[in-house]
């Protein structure tokens, strides 16, 4: 099992809109092959900051199966315009 970890800094004042878009986006990621589970947690100290934790069967399920899929293009359209700066994504085992 691989844990994907991303710190998401959302543009100031857009957290509510981000959360609504994430509701749609999580349906995409959860349908992908190799996906196990995910959690999105809102930071207590910083209003527009989140952590995204996604469990994958393998790193390839994330890096190739998801990121190279047509579904990822929809994920990007829903979420990527909220980030500032763009998040660094790391994997843990």
Secondary structure by P-SEA (a helix, b strand, c coil): cbbbbbbccccccaaaaaaaaaaaaaaaaaaccccccbbbbbbcccccbbbbbbbbcccccccccccccaaaaaaaaaccccccccbbbbbcc
